[in-house]
Amino acid sequence: MNEVPTIDLAPFFEGGKSGRLAVAKEIDQACREIGFFAVVGHRIDPELVARTRASVREFFSLPLEEKLEFSRPTNDGRGYVPVQGEILSATTAYRAAPDYKESFSIGPLDVGTEPYYRFEPSGIAFAPNVWPDRPRELGDNLRAYYRALNSLAADLMRLTAIAFSLAESFFEGCSGRPTSALRVLHYPPRPNLKVDQYPASPHTDYGTWTILHKRPGLTGLQAESITGQWVDVVVPDGGFVVNLGDLLMRWTGGHWLSTLHRVVTVDDVDPDGEISLAMFHQPNWDAVVYPFTDDVVQRDAVAERYVSGSLERSYHGVMTSEFVYGKYRASVTPGRG
């Protein structure tokens, strides 16, 4: 498959068994062949998306000195990260210069006092969020968007179970208190890039599902097909781009692909730069992820994306917190924490 399909989720939400199965089959095909697809009929309020994007753009338009007030000296995945503060390709066999983008991230909103939220092995999963003073509505919009997208990700986990003929509730026991993260990004327009530098360097995502909102059309996002071709990801009007991460590839025994992707510069750019809203769904921090099937697929083309001997080349069980946050820390530019 050398294109990213668009899948209508409406039959899933309409409740009929045949409709839910049909959507799951479409997702299954896309995930086996390229690991990316776009969704429409998702029931996410377009006004919420528009409000969130507007407030995010306003935040990134603030002076750098003000944005830096909402960063952290430690690598806990919260707050503001400036341009060239991250190298996503550091988690793969690729080598690139620091990424030419800036970002702001939040994590779980409903952090309780039970031991689950306090145990040290949870890593940075429940680090306190940072809430900028300006724009005033940014915090409320990010919180509402986080909850809405986390709910959509839970539906995608149900569709995953259906696709593999598992009980629809199969993942609920290890995803009931997810450690999902929302990262909003700004790609400055027409950057003067160094050699081997990208707006976002080649990488795979780390968790289960990534749900990305970008403006419609071509924005520079590309996915690598299993045959090694870079495929432009076309964003449908009113839709989201979805891809699976390393944990879900491991869970499915390699039948589904965690696809290498990148962001390159394009001619038709927003004069104020590109805004992306990326929701990264991740299961409970203590979930141990290993294949739920004995029929494990080893793909040489996938193994080549990683350094020799890395965990992605085997399917031993890994704990979510150690796997995901180890990869995150590897991507942070030296000097940030």
C-alpha distance (Angstrom), angle and dihedral (degrees) to the residues before:
residue distance angle dihedral
M1 . . .
N2 3.81 . .
E3 3.77 98.5 .
V4 3.78 135.6 58.2
P5 3.82 111.0 -114.8
T6 3.80 125.4 -140.3
I7 3.81 115.5 -130.0
D8 3.80 125.4 -163.0
L9 3.82 109.9 -138.8
A10 3.81 93.9 -169.3
P11 3.85 95.0 99.2
F12 3.81 89.0 56.2
F13 3.79 92.6 55.0
E14 3.80 93.6 44.5
G15 3.80 87.6 72.1
G16 3.79 103.5 -129.2
K17 3.80 116.2 135.4
S18 3.79 93.5 -134.4
G19 3.80 92.0 50.9
R20 3.80 92.8 49.5
L21 3.79 91.0 49.3
A22 3.80 92.3 48.0
V23 3.83 91.8 53.6
A24 3.81 90.9 46.5
K25 3.81 90.7 52.4
E26 3.81 91.6 52.4
I27 3.81 90.8 50.2
D28 3.79 90.6 46.6
Q29 3.80 92.2 54.8
A30 3.81 93.0 47.3
C31 3.81 93.0 47.5
R32 3.81 93.6 49.0
E33 3.80 93.1 49.5
I34 3.81 107.5 34.9
G35 3.83 111.0 -10.9
F36 3.83 93.2 -129.1
F37 3.79 133.8 91.3
A38 3.78 139.1 154.4
V39 3.79 123.5 -124.8
V40 3.78 133.9 -149.7
G41 3.79 127.5 173.1
H42 3.81 88.2 49.9
R43 3.83 97.7 138.5
I44 3.80 94.7 -130.9
D45 3.80 109.5 145.4
P46 3.84 107.4 -107.6
E47 3.80 90.4 -152.0
L48 3.81 89.9 58.5
V49 3.80 89.7 51.2
A50 3.81 92.2 48.7
R51 3.83 92.9 47.6
T52 3.77 91.8 48.5
R53 3.78 94.2 48.1
A54 3.81 91.4 48.5
S55 3.80 94.0 51.4
V56 3.81 91.7 44.3
R57 3.80 91.0 52.7
E58 3.80 89.9 49.2
F59 3.80 90.4 52.1
F60 3.80 93.3 51.5
S61 3.82 90.1 49.1
L62 3.81 90.1 63.7
P63 3.82 119.1 104.7
L64 3.79 113.3 -82.9
E65 3.80 92.1 -118.0
E66 3.80 90.6 58.9
K67 3.79 93.9 46.6
L68 3.80 90.4 50.4
E69 3.80 88.8 60.7
F70 3.82 86.4 71.2
S71 3.80 96.9 52.4
R72 3.78 127.2 94.8
P73 3.81 130.3 -131.8
T74 3.81 89.4 -139.4
N75 3.81 126.1 70.7
D76 3.79 97.5 -117.2
G77 3.79 98.3 131.4
R78 3.80 95.7 -112.5
G79 3.78 133.0 115.3
Y80 3.78 132.5 3.1
V81 3.81 126.6 -11.9
P82 3.82 116.2 -172.0
V83 3.80 128.5 -137.3
Q84 3.82 110.7 -65.4
G85 3.80 91.6 17.1
E86 3.80 93.9 121.8
I87 3.82 141.4 40.3
L88 3.79 108.8 -158.8
S89 3.80 93.6 -176.6
A90 3.83 89.7 63.5
T91 3.82 87.1 85.5
T92 3.84 91.8 59.6
A93 3.80 138.6 48.9
Y94 3.83 89.0 -92.5
R95 3.80 121.7 98.4
A96 3.78 121.5 -150.8
A97 3.79 142.2 153.9
P98 3.84 118.9 -94.7
D99 3.81 113.0 -65.4
Y100 3.80 117.7 -96.9
K101 3.79 99.3 -130.6
E102 3.79 140.3 88.4
S103 3.78 126.8 -137.4
F104 3.79 147.1 -175.9
S105 3.82 122.3 -152.9
I106 3.78 140.5 -167.5
G107 3.79 132.0 -177.5
P108 3.82 138.4 -160.1
L109 3.81 115.2 -16.0
D110 3.79 101.6 -163.0
V111 3.79 103.1 61.7
G112 3.79 111.8 166.9
T113 3.79 133.2 -164.6
E114 3.81 96.9 -114.4
P115 3.82 118.8 117.5
Y116 3.82 90.1 -102.8
Y117 3.81 89.2 70.6
R118 3.80 95.2 43.5
F119 3.81 105.2 44.6
E120 3.80 112.2 114.5
P121 3.85 94.4 -132.2
S122 3.81 87.5 69.2
G123 3.79 85.3 78.4
I124 3.80 113.1 -169.1
A125 3.80 94.7 -21.2
F126 3.81 93.9 113.8
A127 3.79 101.6 31.4
P128 3.83 110.6 147.8
N129 3.78 115.7 -92.3
V130 3.79 123.7 -118.6
W131 3.81 116.9 -130.7
P132 3.82 117.8 -162.8
D133 3.78 119.7 -139.9
R134 3.78 92.1 -135.6
P135 2.91 134.7 87.7
R136 3.79 89.8 29.5
E137 3.81 95.5 -143.1
L138 3.83 96.5 47.1
G139 3.80 96.0 94.0
D140 3.80 94.9 49.2
N141 3.80 91.8 47.3
L142 3.80 94.0 48.6
R143 3.80 92.1 48.5
A144 3.82 92.7 50.3
Y145 3.80 92.2 44.9
Y146 3.81 92.1 48.5
R147 3.80 92.1 53.7
A148 3.81 93.5 46.4
L149 3.81 94.5 48.9
N150 3.80 93.4 43.3
S151 3.79 87.3 56.9
L152 3.81 91.3 50.7
A153 3.80 89.6 49.7
A154 3.81 89.4 53.7
D155 3.81 88.0 55.2
L156 3.81 89.4 51.7
M157 3.81 88.9 53.7
R158 3.81 88.5 53.6
L159 3.79 89.7 50.3
T160 3.81 89.0 50.3
A161 3.80 89.9 56.5
I162 3.81 92.0 47.8
A163 3.80 91.3 49.8
F164 3.81 90.3 58.3
S165 3.82 94.9 42.3
L166 3.81 91.8 -110.0
A167 3.78 126.6 138.0
E168 3.80 108.3 -77.3
S169 3.81 88.8 -122.3
F170 3.83 92.9 51.8
F171 3.83 95.4 116.8
E172 3.80 98.9 37.5
G173 3.80 95.2 92.1
C174 3.80 92.0 59.4
S175 3.80 98.3 32.6
G176 3.81 102.2 45.4
R177 3.81 92.5 101.6
P178 3.80 100.9 31.8
T179 3.78 124.6 -170.2
S180 3.81 93.8 -142.4
A181 3.80 121.9 162.7
L182 3.79 131.3 -152.7
R183 3.78 116.3 -150.4
V184 3.78 122.0 -176.8
L185 3.79 116.9 -162.5
H186 3.76 141.1 -163.3
Y187 3.80 121.6 -158.7
P188 3.85 108.8 -162.8
P189 3.82 113.4 -128.8
R190 3.80 119.9 -99.0
P191 3.80 98.3 -8.9
N192 3.80 121.4 -161.7
L193 3.79 95.9 -122.2
K194 3.79 126.5 -160.2
V195 3.78 123.1 -131.9
D196 3.82 109.6 -67.2
Q197 3.78 91.9 10.0
Y198 3.80 125.3 132.2
P199 3.78 136.3 178.1
A200 3.84 81.7 -115.8
S201 3.81 117.5 4.5
P202 3.84 123.0 -136.6
H203 3.81 111.6 -70.7
T204 3.76 145.4 136.0
D205 3.78 123.4 -124.0
Y206 3.76 118.8 -109.7
G207 3.80 109.8 -139.8
T208 3.79 136.5 44.6
W209 3.81 111.2 -74.1
T210 3.80 132.4 7.5
I211 3.81 116.3 -161.4
L212 3.78 112.1 -167.0
H213 3.79 130.7 -170.4
K214 3.79 118.2 -160.6
R215 3.76 133.3 154.5
P216 3.82 113.9 -80.2
G217 3.78 119.7 -86.9
L218 3.80 131.3 23.0
T219 3.80 113.6 -15.1
G220 3.80 102.2 162.2
L221 3.81 96.8 -89.7
Q222 3.81 110.9 138.0
A223 3.81 132.8 179.0
E224 3.80 124.3 -156.1
S225 3.78 113.6 -125.5
I226 3.80 119.5 -139.0
T227 3.83 87.4 -102.8
G228 3.82 90.7 59.1
Q229 3.81 99.5 -104.1
W230 3.79 120.6 135.2
V231 3.80 108.9 -126.0
D232 3.81 122.9 -160.5
V233 3.80 111.8 -123.2
V234 3.81 108.2 -137.5
V235 3.78 112.5 -157.0
P236 3.83 113.5 -142.9
D237 3.78 119.5 -134.9
G238 3.81 108.1 -90.1
G239 3.80 92.6 5.1
F240 3.77 140.3 112.5
V241 3.79 131.3 -132.1
V242 3.81 113.7 -127.3
N243 3.79 130.0 -167.0
L244 3.77 134.2 165.6
G245 3.78 126.3 -121.1
D246 3.79 137.7 -137.6
L247 3.81 95.6 -85.8
L248 3.79 93.1 55.6
M249 3.80 91.5 46.4
R250 3.79 87.4 53.9
W251 3.82 92.1 46.0
T252 3.81 91.0 53.5
G253 3.80 92.2 48.1
G254 3.80 92.3 -114.0
H255 3.80 94.7 -57.8
W256 3.81 88.3 116.8
L257 3.80 119.5 52.0
S258 3.77 128.3 -126.2
T259 3.77 93.8 -152.5
L260 3.78 128.1 -145.1
H261 3.79 109.8 -120.9
R262 3.78 139.9 171.0
V263 3.81 143.4 179.7
V264 3.80 118.4 -120.1
T265 3.79 130.7 -179.0
V266 3.79 118.5 -89.3
D267 3.79 132.5 -164.8
D268 3.81 96.7 -127.3
V269 3.80 98.2 64.3
D270 3.76 133.3 158.9
P271 3.83 104.9 -105.0
D272 3.81 89.2 -132.3
G273 3.79 93.8 47.2
E274 3.79 132.6 -99.2
I275 3.80 122.4 -63.5
S276 3.80 120.0 -154.2
L277 3.80 129.3 -178.0
A278 3.80 110.9 -156.2
M279 3.80 121.8 -172.1
F280 3.81 112.6 -167.2
H281 3.79 112.0 -162.8
Q282 3.79 114.3 -153.9
P283 3.81 127.1 173.8
N284 3.79 127.3 -123.6
W285 3.79 110.1 -48.3
D286 3.81 91.9 -119.7
A287 3.82 95.4 50.2
V288 3.81 110.5 123.1
V289 3.79 106.8 -145.8
Y290 3.79 121.8 -152.5
P291 3.82 132.0 140.2
F292 3.79 116.4 -65.1
T293 3.81 87.9 -155.7
D294 3.81 131.9 62.7
D295 3.80 89.0 -144.8
V296 3.81 98.8 86.7
V297 3.81 121.1 -179.7
Q298 3.81 120.0 -145.5
R299 3.80 110.8 -164.9
D300 3.79 117.6 -169.5
A301 3.81 90.7 -157.2
V302 3.81 89.3 58.8
A303 3.81 95.1 44.3
E304 3.80 90.9 54.6
R305 3.79 89.9 64.7
Y306 3.79 91.5 69.5
V307 3.78 136.4 57.6
S308 3.79 114.9 -92.1
G309 3.78 113.4 -81.8
S310 3.79 96.4 14.2
L311 3.78 119.6 148.0
E312 3.80 93.6 -106.6
R313 3.81 89.6 70.6
S314 3.80 92.8 65.1
Y315 3.75 133.8 41.9
H316 3.78 103.1 -134.6
G317 3.78 114.3 140.2
V318 3.81 116.3 -84.8
M319 3.79 129.2 -169.7
T320 3.79 112.3 -119.7
S321 3.81 96.0 -130.2
E322 3.80 95.9 49.4
F323 3.80 93.9 44.4
V324 3.81 101.0 42.9
Y325 3.79 99.5 39.0
G326 3.78 93.1 41.5
K327 3.79 87.9 58.6
Y328 3.79 92.5 45.4
R329 3.79 92.7 53.2
A330 3.80 90.8 48.4
S331 3.82 89.4 58.3
V332 3.80 97.8 52.3
T333 3.79 114.1 102.9
P334 3.83 113.0 -109.9
G335 3.79 109.6 -99.7
R336 3.79 95.3 42.4
G337 3.77 99.5 102.3
